[in-house]
């Protein structure tokens, strides 16, 4: 069952708490040069800060949501459209 992640990247600080907390390694945080349109990201100093989310690994446990000290993560179930779920919320 695939879950989706809604992340407000304008408020995300890149603290990495969600990545460390995830028991199934469904999240990865990194930076890279060109912006990748299929990832959840924000641009800092010309580089993309990317939160890569593997929906197929996600167990839907919500540990990432609880681990976020800024409350910027929301987990969505498989009943929501994938296109809507990948949208970065403002």
Backbone torsions as a table, in degrees:
resi	resn	phi	psi	omega
1	UNK	NA	123.7	-176.6
2	UNK	-90.1	133.6	174.9
3	UNK	-109.6	167.1	-179.8
4	UNK	-131.6	155.0	-177.8
5	UNK	-116.1	129.3	172.4
6	UNK	-107.1	122.7	-178.6
7	UNK	-128.5	129.5	174.1
8	UNK	-87.0	93.0	-175.4
9	UNK	-71.0	-16.2	175.4
10	UNK	-68.2	-27.4	-179.6
11	UNK	-103.4	-12.5	178.7
12	UNK	-68.1	133.1	179.8
13	UNK	-98.9	-6.5	-177.6
14	UNK	75.0	30.1	-176.4
15	UNK	-67.7	-19.7	176.2
16	UNK	79.5	3.7	-179.4
17	UNK	-59.5	-41.3	-178.6
18	UNK	-64.7	-39.0	-179.1
19	UNK	-65.8	-46.2	-179.7
20	UNK	-65.0	-37.9	-176.5
21	UNK	-73.8	-26.6	-174.5
22	UNK	-63.3	117.5	-177.2
23	UNK	-75.1	-12.2	-178.3
24	UNK	-116.5	11.6	178.4
25	UNK	54.4	44.3	179.6
26	UNK	-86.3	-6.6	-178.2
27	UNK	-121.4	145.9	174.5
28	UNK	-144.9	134.6	179.9
29	UNK	-116.3	127.2	179.5
30	UNK	-157.6	172.6	175.8
31	UNK	-120.3	151.2	176.2
32	UNK	-155.2	165.8	-176.7
33	UNK	-59.9	-91.7	-175.2
34	UNK	-67.8	142.6	-179.8
35	UNK	-67.9	131.5	179.0
36	UNK	-98.1	120.0	-174.8
37	UNK	-72.0	-18.4	-177.5
38	UNK	-93.9	10.1	-179.9
39	UNK	-117.4	165.5	174.6
40	UNK	-89.7	120.3	-173.3
41	UNK	-150.6	167.9	166.0
42	UNK	-139.2	158.8	-178.3
43	UNK	-104.2	126.4	178.0
44	UNK	-129.7	122.6	-179.3
45	UNK	52.6	39.9	176.4
46	UNK	78.9	1.0	178.8
47	UNK	-115.9	150.1	179.5
48	UNK	-84.7	125.8	170.7
49	UNK	-93.6	112.6	-169.5
50	UNK	-112.6	130.5	170.2
51	UNK	-106.7	103.5	-177.7
52	UNK	-88.2	128.2	-175.8
53	UNK	-122.2	123.4	177.9
54	UNK	-99.7	98.3	-176.4
55	UNK	-62.3	-28.1	-178.8
56	UNK	-74.0	-25.2	177.1
57	UNK	-85.4	-25.8	-175.1
58	UNK	-59.6	129.8	179.7
59	UNK	-94.1	-6.2	-179.8
60	UNK	74.0	21.7	-175.5
61	UNK	-75.2	-23.9	178.5
62	UNK	81.4	8.7	179.7
63	UNK	-62.2	-36.4	178.8
64	UNK	-63.1	-39.2	179.2
65	UNK	-63.8	-45.4	180.0
66	UNK	-67.3	-32.1	-177.1
67	UNK	-76.0	-19.2	-177.1
68	UNK	-75.5	115.2	-179.1
69	UNK	-74.2	-8.9	-176.9
70	UNK	-108.6	-2.7	177.3
71	UNK	63.7	36.1	-175.8
72	UNK	-100.8	1.5	-178.1
73	UNK	-110.4	136.0	173.3
74	UNK	-132.5	132.9	179.2
75	UNK	-96.6	133.3	179.9
76	UNK	-117.9	143.8	-179.9
77	UNK	-80.0	173.9	-176.5
78	UNK	-68.8	-8.5	-179.8
79	UNK	-76.5	-16.2	177.8
80	UNK	-87.8	152.1	-178.0
81	UNK	-66.2	141.4	-179.0
82	UNK	-61.2	-39.5	-179.6
83	UNK	-62.5	-42.4	180.0
84	UNK	-68.7	-37.1	-177.4
85	UNK	-68.0	-30.2	-179.1
86	UNK	-80.7	-10.5	-177.8
87	UNK	-66.8	135.4	175.9
88	UNK	-83.5	122.6	-178.3
89	UNK	-78.4	142.0	179.2
90	UNK	-95.2	NA	NA
